[in-house]
Amino acid sequence: MTMTVEVYYDGFRTFSWLADFIDLPIDQVNFLLTQFTALILAGFLRTFLSPATVTPATRHVFGLVIGLMLGYFCFGRQAIHLAGLPALCYIAMRTQNPRNIQRVVLTTALLYLSCVHYHRQMYNYGSYTLDITGPLMVITQKVTSLAYSVHDGLMRREEELTPTQRHQAVKKMPTTLEYFSYVFHFQALMVGPVIFYRDYIDFIHGRNLAGTKALTGYDKNSDRYNEIILEPSPIPVVIKKVVVSMLCAIMFVIFFPTYRIEKLKDDDFLQNTSVFYKMWYLMVTTMLIRFKYYHAWIFSDAICNNSGIGFNGYDENGEAKWDLASNVDVYGFEMSLNLKESIEHWNKGTNRWLRSIVYERVDHNKLVFTYALSALWHGFYPGYYLTFANGAFFTLVARAARRNIRPYFLVSKRMKFLYDALTFISTRILMAYITFSFILLEFMPSIMMYLSVYLFLHIIGLAILLIAPRLPKVSSHKKITEKESNTSQELINGTARKSM
């Protein structure tokens, strides 16, 4: 059974006239209106409800109420799930033994999220209509990361924790207001990025500005000079991110209709085009779909920054950095030289979450467990599992190649530059090859696409896994130094920056 967007979507239709005027679906119009409203209110929160002028409770209530209102505007009756999942998890956190709290909350959140994912697939299969699963995925990250942080703070010694776990550890159970404000705060409700609880509480109390520049002022009551904190202005970076976000949206709207992902299911395309053209089409269509994610994530970053979230100290030039809470590094992803760098720069909030609750906590099969949780968190479309299975496979391939083949290219700067150029090109091809099934969603069309290009990257990857470990080792004295080996990457990045 399938349902149209008009029937399935439960959000408000107040602005249907605007949707008709600009020829966009009502769900997308509501999303844009919600995000622009959040951007304006973020500036109001930073300017008129700063920690210096109002109590933390006031800031908690403001973020909570606005988040609930925007969520109800976008999702209507479905917004009940926004309250249902965190409420069940909070009951578990308050009633369960802290020794097991993290497992109970993780199980509860994933079961609830999985039921909603399954419902979505039953009644709106294959649709990209805005629905409640997006915010629920972010909320799942928040409540599970908080449960692990509470477990770390109450049950583990500091020397047992990694530096990140030590920083995020929570030593007392959040109050009801603190918990639900953290879950629903409007800045990152729709698409993230996930902000860990300790970072959010530091923002509410104004402690996130530690490391800002300071002046000294004279306090006439104490005959002492007091430090006056100069809060860095996020306005320049907010404007930049909003502009970049809108440019990404324009690029997607203009060019994506020419390179639609559905064409990959067309028999004529599969049978009557060359492998070269198929790979070119894959690279273009997956890149254009990334522009949609870039738009949503960068705009969300701008909202967080405009409220004061995301300040990350100063760079070597004394400029304020606003990348602490960020979902994507566009330049880092598009110019990455290997699969590992690509993954690190894409959906960074989810990467931090997966590392925090899985990768750093399991002793064996870290990669398998991490990819498995990521796939389950996304839902049950077969295309997701193909992408993550391929991601795990090619991660092992990349490690084998770097360990056994890369040393042959470290004998000179010129050879190292050649190696980086080859890995840059192969990474672009590989990302399209791996991720198209994530977008296509379906199993058999994805398999038919792979067969139409003869599974050539899988065959190459398997050959590397079998042959690379058996290659003769390169003498260490023939390798260039690590400083010299970085020169080629700097040359590539420098050339790319000049061309942008």
C-alpha positions as CSV (number, residue, x, y, z in Angstrom):
1,M,0.0,0.0,0.0
2,T,1.3,3.4,-0.9
3,M,0.1,6.9,-0.1
4,T,0.8,10.2,-1.8
5,V,2.6,13.1,-0.1
6,E,-0.8,14.9,0.2
7,V,-2.3,12.0,2.2
8,Y,0.7,10.9,4.2
9,Y,2.0,14.3,5.3
10,D,0.5,15.5,8.6
11,G,2.1,18.9,8.8
12,F,0.3,22.3,8.7
13,R,-1.0,23.4,5.2
14,T,-1.3,27.1,6.1
15,F,1.3,28.0,3.4
16,S,-0.1,25.8,0.6
17,W,-0.5,29.0,-1.4
18,L,3.2,29.7,-1.1
19,A,4.0,26.1,-2.1
20,D,1.9,26.4,-5.2
21,F,3.4,29.8,-6.0
22,I,7.0,28.6,-5.9
23,D,6.1,25.1,-7.1
24,L,7.6,23.1,-4.2
25,P,5.9,20.4,-2.1
26,I,4.3,21.7,1.1
27,D,6.6,19.6,3.3
28,Q,9.6,21.3,1.8
29,V,8.1,24.7,2.2
30,N,7.3,24.0,5.8
31,F,10.8,22.8,6.4
32,L,12.3,26.0,4.9
33,L,9.9,28.2,6.9
34,T,10.8,26.3,10.1
35,Q,14.5,26.7,9.6
36,F,14.4,30.4,8.8
37,T,12.2,30.9,11.8
38,A,14.7,29.0,13.9
39,L,17.5,31.1,12.5
40,I,15.8,34.3,13.6
41,L,14.9,33.0,17.0
42,A,18.4,31.8,17.5
43,G,19.6,35.3,17.2
44,F,17.0,36.4,19.7
45,L,18.1,33.8,22.1
46,R,21.7,34.9,21.8
47,T,21.0,38.6,22.0
48,F,18.1,39.0,24.5
49,L,18.3,35.8,26.5
50,S,22.0,35.5,27.0
51,P,23.3,33.7,30.2
52,A,24.3,37.1,31.6
53,T,20.7,38.5,31.6
54,V,18.4,35.5,32.2
55,T,18.4,32.3,34.3
56,P,19.3,28.9,32.8
57,A,15.7,27.9,33.4
58,T,14.5,30.7,31.1
59,R,16.8,29.6,28.3
60,H,15.7,25.9,28.8
61,V,12.1,26.8,28.5
62,F,12.6,29.0,25.5
63,G,14.4,26.3,23.5
64,L,12.0,23.7,24.6
65,V,8.8,25.6,23.7
66,I,10.1,26.8,20.4
67,G,11.2,23.3,19.5
68,L,7.8,21.8,20.3
69,M,6.0,24.5,18.3
70,L,8.2,24.0,15.2
71,G,8.0,20.3,15.5
72,Y,4.2,20.4,15.6
73,F,4.0,22.8,12.7
74,C,6.1,20.5,10.5
75,F,4.7,17.1,11.6
76,G,1.2,17.6,13.0
77,R,-0.1,14.5,14.8
78,Q,3.2,12.6,14.1
79,A,4.8,15.0,16.6
80,I,3.5,12.7,19.4
81,H,6.5,10.5,18.6
82,L,8.8,13.4,19.4
83,A,7.6,13.1,22.9
84,G,7.0,9.4,23.1
85,L,10.5,8.1,22.4
86,P,12.4,10.5,24.9
87,A,9.7,10.0,27.5
88,L,10.1,6.3,27.5
89,C,13.9,6.6,27.6
90,Y,13.7,9.1,30.5
91,I,11.6,6.7,32.5
92,A,14.2,4.1,31.9
93,M,17.0,6.4,32.9
94,R,15.2,7.3,36.2
95,T,14.2,3.7,37.1
96,Q,17.1,1.5,35.9
97,N,20.4,0.7,37.6
98,P,23.0,3.1,36.3
99,R,25.2,0.0,35.6
100,N,22.8,-1.1,32.8
101,I,21.1,2.2,32.0
102,Q,23.0,2.7,28.7
103,R,21.9,-0.7,27.3
104,V,18.3,-0.3,28.3
105,V,18.0,3.2,26.8
106,L,19.8,2.2,23.6
107,T,17.4,-0.8,23.2
108,T,14.3,1.2,24.0
109,A,15.3,4.1,21.6
110,L,16.2,1.8,18.7
111,L,13.0,-0.3,19.1
112,Y,10.8,2.8,19.0
113,L,12.7,4.3,16.1
114,S,12.6,1.0,14.2
115,C,8.8,0.8,14.6
116,V,8.5,4.3,13.1
117,H,10.9,3.4,10.3
118,Y,8.9,0.3,9.5
119,H,5.6,2.2,9.5
120,R,7.1,4.7,7.2
121,Q,8.2,2.0,4.7
122,M,4.8,0.3,4.9
123,Y,2.8,3.4,4.1
124,N,5.1,5.7,2.2
125,Y,7.8,3.4,0.6
126,G,10.7,5.0,-1.2
127,S,9.5,8.5,-0.6
128,Y,11.7,11.4,0.6
129,T,8.7,13.3,2.0
130,L,9.5,15.1,5.2
131,D,8.4,13.0,8.1
132,I,9.1,12.4,11.8
133,T,11.9,9.8,11.3
134,G,14.5,12.5,10.7
135,P,14.0,14.3,14.0
136,L,13.6,11.0,15.8
137,M,16.9,9.8,14.5
138,V,18.5,12.9,16.0
139,I,16.6,12.4,19.3
140,T,17.8,8.8,19.4
141,Q,21.4,10.0,19.2
142,K,20.8,12.5,22.0
143,V,19.1,10.2,24.5
144,T,21.5,7.3,23.9
145,S,24.6,9.5,24.1
146,L,23.2,11.0,27.4
147,A,22.6,7.5,28.8
148,Y,26.2,6.5,28.1
149,S,27.4,9.7,29.6
150,V,25.4,9.2,32.8
151,H,26.7,5.6,33.0
152,D,30.3,6.9,32.6
153,G,29.8,9.6,35.2
154,L,28.2,7.4,37.8
155,M,29.7,4.0,37.3
156,R,33.2,4.3,35.9
157,R,36.5,5.8,37.2
158,E,38.0,8.7,35.3
159,E,41.1,6.7,34.4
160,E,38.9,4.1,32.6
161,L,37.5,6.8,30.3
162,T,38.9,8.1,27.0
163,P,39.5,11.9,27.0
164,T,36.2,12.4,25.1
165,Q,34.2,10.2,27.4
166,R,35.8,12.0,30.4
167,H,34.7,15.4,28.9
168,Q,31.1,14.2,28.2
169,A,30.6,12.3,31.5
170,V,27.5,13.4,33.5
171,K,27.7,12.9,37.2
172,K,24.1,13.6,38.1
173,M,20.8,12.7,36.5
174,P,19.3,15.7,34.5
175,T,16.2,17.3,35.8
176,T,13.0,16.9,33.7
177,L,13.4,20.4,32.3
178,E,17.1,20.0,31.5
179,Y,16.4,16.6,29.8
180,F,13.5,17.7,27.6
181,S,15.1,21.0,26.8
182,Y,18.1,19.2,25.6
183,V,16.0,16.8,23.5
184,F,13.8,19.4,21.9
185,H,15.9,22.5,21.6
186,F,15.0,24.1,18.3
187,Q,18.5,24.8,16.9
188,A,19.2,21.2,16.0
189,L,15.8,19.5,16.2
190,M,15.1,18.9,12.5
191,V,18.4,17.6,11.0
192,G,21.0,17.9,13.8
193,P,23.9,18.1,14.4
194,V,23.7,16.0,17.5
195,I,25.1,18.1,20.4
196,F,26.2,16.1,23.4
197,Y,24.5,16.9,26.8
198,R,27.6,18.4,28.5
199,D,28.1,20.8,25.6
200,Y,24.5,21.8,25.6
201,I,24.5,22.5,29.3
202,D,27.7,24.5,29.0
203,F,25.9,26.6,26.3
204,I,22.8,27.2,28.5
205,H,25.0,28.4,31.4
206,G,27.4,30.3,29.1
207,R,30.4,28.1,29.8
208,N,30.9,27.3,26.2
209,L,32.6,30.6,25.7
210,A,35.7,29.6,27.7
211,G,38.7,30.6,25.7
212,T,37.2,33.7,24.3
213,K,39.2,36.9,24.1
214,A,39.1,39.1,27.2
215,L,39.7,42.7,28.3
216,T,40.2,44.0,31.8
217,G,37.8,46.4,33.4
218,Y,37.9,48.3,36.7
219,D,35.5,47.2,39.4
220,K,35.1,50.3,41.7
221,N,33.6,48.1,44.5
222,S,36.5,45.8,44.9
223,D,39.4,48.0,43.8
224,R,40.4,45.2,41.4
225,Y,40.4,44.8,37.6
226,N,37.9,42.2,36.5
227,E,38.0,40.3,33.3
228,I,35.4,41.2,30.6
229,I,34.7,38.5,28.2
230,L,34.3,39.6,24.6
231,E,31.9,37.1,23.0
232,P,32.9,36.5,19.4
233,S,30.2,37.5,16.9
234,P,28.9,34.6,14.8
235,I,27.2,37.0,12.3
236,P,29.9,36.8,9.6
237,V,30.1,33.0,9.6
238,V,26.2,32.7,9.9
239,I,25.8,34.9,6.8
240,K,28.5,32.8,4.9
241,K,26.8,29.5,5.8
242,V,23.3,30.7,4.9
243,V,24.6,31.9,1.5
244,V,26.5,28.6,0.9
245,S,23.4,26.6,2.0
246,M,21.1,28.4,-0.4
247,L,23.6,28.0,-3.3
248,C,23.6,24.3,-2.6
249,A,19.8,24.2,-2.7
250,I,19.8,26.1,-6.0
251,M,22.3,23.8,-7.5
252,F,20.2,20.8,-6.5
253,V,16.9,22.2,-7.8
254,I,18.4,23.3,-11.1
255,F,20.5,20.2,-12.0
256,F,19.1,17.2,-10.2
257,P,16.1,16.8,-12.6
258,T,18.6,16.1,-15.4
259,Y,20.4,13.4,-13.4
260,R,17.6,11.7,-11.5
261,I,18.5,8.6,-9.5
262,E,15.5,6.7,-10.8
263,K,17.2,6.4,-14.2
264,L,19.4,3.7,-12.7
265,K,16.4,1.4,-12.8
266,D,15.8,2.0,-16.5
267,D,16.5,-1.1,-18.6
268,D,17.6,1.1,-21.5
269,F,20.2,2.9,-19.3
270,L,21.5,-0.4,-17.9
271,Q,21.8,-2.2,-21.3
272,N,22.6,0.5,-23.8
273,T,25.2,2.7,-22.0
274,S,28.9,2.1,-21.5
275,V,30.5,1.4,-18.1
276,F,32.3,4.7,-18.4
277,Y,29.0,6.6,-18.8
278,K,27.3,4.7,-16.0
279,M,30.1,5.6,-13.6
280,W,30.0,9.2,-14.8
281,Y,26.2,9.3,-14.2
282,L,26.7,7.7,-10.7
283,M,29.3,10.3,-9.8
284,V,27.1,13.3,-10.9
285,T,23.8,12.1,-9.5
286,T,25.3,11.2,-6.1
287,M,27.1,14.6,-6.0
288,L,23.9,16.5,-6.7
289,I,22.1,14.6,-4.0
290,R,24.9,15.6,-1.6
291,F,24.0,19.2,-2.3
292,K,20.6,18.6,-0.7
293,Y,22.3,17.3,2.4
294,Y,24.8,20.2,2.3
295,H,21.9,22.7,2.2
296,A,20.1,21.2,5.2
297,W,23.2,20.6,7.3
298,I,25.0,23.9,6.7
299,F,21.8,25.9,7.4
300,S,21.4,24.0,10.6
301,D,25.0,24.8,11.5
302,A,24.1,28.5,10.9
303,I,21.2,28.2,13.3
304,C,23.3,26.7,16.0
305,N,26.0,29.3,15.5
306,N,23.5,32.2,15.5
307,S,22.4,31.1,19.0
308,G,26.0,30.8,20.2
309,I,26.5,27.1,19.9
310,G,29.6,25.9,18.0
311,F,32.3,28.3,19.1
312,N,35.6,26.4,19.0
313,G,38.3,28.9,20.0
314,Y,40.5,30.8,17.7
315,D,42.7,29.7,14.8
316,E,46.4,30.7,14.3
317,N,45.3,34.0,12.7
318,G,43.2,35.0,15.7
319,E,39.9,34.4,13.9
320,A,37.0,32.8,15.8
321,K,36.2,29.2,14.8
322,W,32.6,28.1,14.7
323,D,32.9,24.4,13.8
324,L,32.5,22.6,17.1
325,A,28.9,21.6,16.3
326,S,29.0,20.8,12.6
327,N,27.6,18.0,10.5
328,V,29.7,18.3,7.4
329,D,33.0,19.7,6.1
330,V,32.2,20.1,2.4
331,Y,35.7,20.9,1.3
332,G,37.2,18.1,3.4
333,F,34.8,15.6,2.0
334,E,35.0,16.6,-1.7
335,M,38.8,16.9,-1.6
336,S,39.5,13.8,0.6
337,L,42.2,11.5,-0.6
338,N,40.8,8.3,0.9
339,L,37.7,6.6,2.2
340,K,38.6,7.2,5.8
341,E,38.8,11.0,5.3
342,S,35.6,11.0,3.4
343,I,33.7,9.3,6.2
344,E,35.2,11.6,8.8
345,H,34.0,14.7,7.0
346,W,30.5,13.4,6.2
347,N,27.7,13.5,8.9
348,K,30.3,14.3,11.5
349,G,27.7,14.4,14.4
350,T,26.7,10.8,13.6
351,N,30.4,9.8,13.4
352,R,31.0,11.2,16.9
353,W,27.9,9.4,18.2
354,L,28.9,6.1,16.7
355,R,32.5,6.4,18.0
356,S,31.2,7.4,21.4
357,I,28.8,4.6,22.0
358,V,30.2,1.8,19.9
359,Y,33.6,2.1,18.4
360,E,35.4,3.1,21.6
361,R,33.5,0.6,23.8
362,V,33.7,-2.8,22.0
363,D,36.8,-4.9,22.0
364,H,36.3,-6.9,18.9
365,N,34.9,-6.4,15.4
366,K,34.7,-2.6,16.0
367,L,34.1,-1.9,12.3
368,V,31.3,-4.5,12.0
369,F,29.4,-3.3,15.1
370,T,29.7,0.4,14.1
371,Y,28.4,-0.1,10.6
372,A,25.6,-2.4,11.9
373,L,24.4,0.2,14.3
374,S,24.6,2.9,11.7
375,A,22.5,0.8,9.2
376,L,19.9,-0.1,11.9
377,W,19.6,3.6,12.9
378,H,18.9,4.6,9.3
379,G,16.1,2.1,8.9
380,F,15.3,-1.0,6.9
381,Y,15.7,-0.1,3.2
382,P,17.9,-2.8,1.6
383,G,20.0,-0.1,-0.1
384,Y,21.2,1.2,3.3
385,Y,22.6,-2.2,4.2
386,L,24.2,-2.6,0.8
387,T,26.0,0.8,1.3
388,F,27.2,0.0,4.8
389,A,28.3,-3.6,3.9
390,N,30.2,-2.2,1.0
391,G,31.6,0.6,3.2
392,A,32.9,-2.0,5.7
393,F,34.4,-4.1,2.8
394,F,36.1,-1.2,1.1
395,T,37.4,0.2,4.4
396,L,39.3,-3.1,4.8
397,V,40.5,-2.8,1.2
398,A,41.7,0.7,1.8
399,R,43.6,-0.3,4.9
400,A,45.3,-3.2,3.1
401,A,46.3,-0.9,0.2
402,R,47.6,1.8,2.5
403,R,49.6,-0.7,4.6
404,N,51.1,-2.7,1.7
405,I,51.0,-0.6,-1.5
406,R,51.4,2.9,-0.3
407,P,55.0,2.4,0.8
408,Y,56.1,1.8,-2.8
409,F,55.1,5.4,-3.5
410,L,57.0,6.9,-0.6
411,V,60.4,6.7,-2.3
412,S,60.1,10.2,-3.7
413,K,58.0,13.3,-3.6
414,R,56.9,12.8,-7.2
415,M,55.8,9.2,-6.6
416,K,53.9,10.3,-3.4
417,F,52.2,13.0,-5.4
418,L,51.2,10.4,-8.0
419,Y,49.8,8.2,-5.3
420,D,47.7,11.0,-3.8
421,A,46.4,12.0,-7.2
422,L,45.4,8.4,-7.9
423,T,43.7,8.0,-4.5
424,F,41.9,11.3,-5.0
425,I,40.4,10.1,-8.3
426,S,39.6,6.6,-7.0
427,T,37.9,8.0,-3.9
428,R,35.5,10.0,-6.0
429,I,34.7,6.9,-8.0
430,L,34.4,4.7,-5.0
431,M,32.1,7.0,-3.1
432,A,29.6,7.1,-6.0
433,Y,29.9,3.3,-6.4
434,I,29.2,2.7,-2.7
435,T,26.5,5.3,-1.9
436,F,24.2,5.2,-4.9
437,S,22.3,2.2,-3.3
438,F,21.8,4.3,-0.2
439,I,19.8,6.8,-2.4
440,L,18.2,4.2,-4.6
441,L,17.0,2.3,-1.5
442,E,15.9,-0.9,-3.4
443,F,17.9,-4.2,-3.5
444,M,17.4,-5.7,-6.9
445,P,17.8,-2.4,-8.9
446,S,21.1,-1.8,-6.9
447,I,22.3,-5.3,-7.7
448,M,21.4,-4.9,-11.4
449,M,23.4,-1.7,-11.5
450,Y,26.4,-3.4,-10.0
451,L,26.1,-6.3,-12.5
452,S,25.9,-3.8,-15.3
453,V,29.3,-2.4,-14.4
454,Y,30.6,-6.0,-13.9
455,L,31.3,-5.5,-10.2
456,F,34.6,-4.1,-11.2
457,L,35.5,-2.3,-8.0
458,H,34.5,-5.3,-5.9
459,I,36.8,-7.4,-8.1
460,I,39.7,-4.9,-7.7
461,G,39.1,-4.7,-4.0
462,L,39.1,-8.5,-3.6
463,A,42.3,-8.6,-5.6
464,I,43.9,-6.1,-3.3
465,L,42.9,-8.0,-0.2
466,L,44.4,-11.2,-1.6
467,I,47.5,-9.9,-3.3
468,A,48.6,-6.8,-1.3
469,P,49.6,-8.6,1.9
470,R,51.9,-10.9,-0.1
471,L,53.9,-8.1,-1.8
472,P,57.5,-7.7,-0.8
473,K,58.1,-5.1,1.9
474,V,59.8,-1.8,1.0
475,S,62.9,-1.0,2.9
476,S,62.3,1.8,5.4
477,H,65.4,3.8,4.4
478,K,63.9,4.2,0.9
479,K,60.8,6.0,2.2
480,I,60.6,9.8,2.3
481,T,60.0,11.4,5.6
482,E,56.5,12.0,6.9
483,K,57.0,15.8,6.4
484,E,58.0,15.3,2.8
485,S,55.1,12.9,2.3
486,N,52.6,15.5,3.2
487,T,53.9,17.9,0.5
488,S,51.9,16.3,-2.3
489,Q,48.7,16.5,-0.4
490,E,49.3,20.2,0.3
491,L,50.0,20.7,-3.4
492,I,46.7,19.0,-4.3
493,N,44.8,21.0,-1.7
494,G,46.5,24.2,-2.7
495,T,45.7,23.7,-6.4
496,A,42.1,22.9,-5.5
497,R,41.7,26.1,-3.4
498,K,43.0,28.2,-6.2
499,S,40.5,26.7,-8.6
500,M,37.5,27.2,-6.3
